[in-house]
């Protein structure tokens, strides 16, 4: 199990366990950046939606299936957004990384790659995972490009995979990184990109 007091950090970001008390820390994104939720399975339009989003994540954490983080950007001295481990399968040595979103001021910075590096390092080197999977709405080209840029391999598309808030269904692209890929190329390539 992942300890509740887990903190992952490097010179650029600090990830700590998301708490219900973090609603005020993320509220600006819920109220002023509607484009963040364009491809989200859960639409967030204010404090109540954000509180429901966080409570749902915390229920997943209590069940041992998820571990949501809030992300602090050390360069801008501000909360940047959130990300999480989910579909954690200890028996199968695999998990997924997702539910990742950052405010527009933090996109295109080192925040995303820093978070992914720290989360992948902990997953492979501490939790002994053999596979880390990523999924995204097929239409979300920005997210897909970001996953490829950290070293993910595209595996395929799950058709009509998930229901959307408007009643339609999305196709989900599936990408992954395997332990041997982390050890032999992905870790060093990400370190080079971060210049750590």
N, C-alpha and C positions, 0 to 999 in steps of 0.2 A: 504494500500500500504506500501511496505517496503521502509523506507527512504534511499536515496542514500548515506547518510553519516553513515549508519549502520556499526558498527565495533563489531565483536564478538571476545572475547579473553579470554584466561586463562593463566596459567604460561607457557604453552608449545607452543601455536600458537596464531596468530592474523589473523583474516579474515577481509578483507575490500573489498569494491566494486571493481570489475575488471574494468579497464579503457583501452582504446586503447593505451595509453602511456605505458602500461605494457608489450608490445611486447619485449623490451630488457630484462626485468626481467625474462621472460620465454623462451627466445630464445634458450638457451642451451639445454633445453629438446626437442625442435623441431628439432634441428640440430644433437644432439648427442645421443638421446635415442629412436631409432625407435621402440623398443619393447613396449614402452608406448602406441603406437597407434595400436597395433595388433588387438584389439577387438573394436576399436573406429569406430563409424559410419562415422567420418570424418578423413581422413588420413592427417597427418601433417609432412611435410618433409623440412621445412625451414621457413624463415621469412614471405613470402607471404601467405603460408598456415595458419600460426599462426595468422597473422593479419586478415585473412578471418574468422577464428574460433572465434576470439574475437569480430569482428564486428557483426557476426551472433548472438553471445550471447547478445550483447548490443542492437540489434534490438529486441530480445525477452524481454529484460528488459524494453525497451521503451514502449512495448506493454502491460506491466504489467503481462506477463506470465512467466518470468524467473527472477532470480537474481543471477548473477555469482559473485564469490569471487576469489580473489587471496589470497594464503595462505603463511604466513611468519612463518617459524620455529624459535622460540625464542631460542632453544637450540643450533642450528647450525648457527644462525644469517644469514639466507639465505631464499630466496623464494623457496618454496617446490613444488608448483603446483597450481591446481585450483579445484574448486568444485562449485556446484550451486543448488539452488532451481529451479525447472522447473515444467511445467504443473500446475501452481498455480491456484487453483480454490477456490476463496474466498467464493463464494456462496455455495459450497459444503463442505467447511472446510477441504480441502485436498490439498496436493501438493506432488511432488516427489523430492527426493534428488538424484543427479547423476552428470554425466559428471565429475566424480572425477578422478583425476590422480595426482600422485606424482612422482617425480624423484626417481631413484633407491636408492639414498643415504638417502631418507626419508621414504622408505618403511620398515615396521617392527618396526617403532618407535611409539611414542605416537601421531604422527601427525594425522593419520586417525581417531582414536578413539576420539581425542580431537575435531576435526572438526565436527564429527558426533554428539558428545554430545552437542556442542554449537548450532549447527543447529537444532537439535531435540528440545532442550530446548526453543529456540526462536520460533520455529514453534508451539509447543504445548502451551507454557506458555505466549507468547506475541501475536502471530497471532491467537491463539485459534483454531488451526487445530485439527481435530478429527482423521485424518488418514495421515500417511506419508508413501509413497510408494517408493520402490526401484526396479530397473530393471537392468538386465545385460545379456550379451550374454551367452547363455547356456554353451558355451565352456570355459568361463572365470572362472575357478574353484577358482582362487585366490580371485577374487572379490566376488564370492558367499560365500566363507568361511568368508571373512571380514564382509559381511552383517549379516551372522548368528552369528558371534562373538559379534556383538553389540546388539543382542537381537531381530533381525528380525524373522518373521515367514514366511516360504515358503508357497506360495499360489497356485502356478501352473506355467505352461509354456505356453507361447503364441507361437504357431507354425508358422513358416514362417512370422515372425512379422515385421521385418525391413529389408530394402535393405542395402547391404554392398557396400563398395567402388568398389569391384571387380565384382559387378553385381549379386553375390549370395544373398541369404536371410538368416537372422539369426533367430534362436529361442530365445525368451527372457524369462528368469525366472522372476517371480514377487514375491516380498517379501514385507512385510509391518510391521509397528508398529502402534498400535492404542493408543489413548489418555489414556485409562484405563491401558494399558500395560506399558506405560511410567510412569504413576503415581504410579503403584503398584510394578513394578519390574525392568524395563529397566533402568530408571534413576539411581537408587541406584547401580545397577550392573555395569553400566558404570563408575560411580564415584569411585567404588571400584577398577576397573581395572586401572583407572587413578591415584588412590591414592591421590585424591584432598581433 
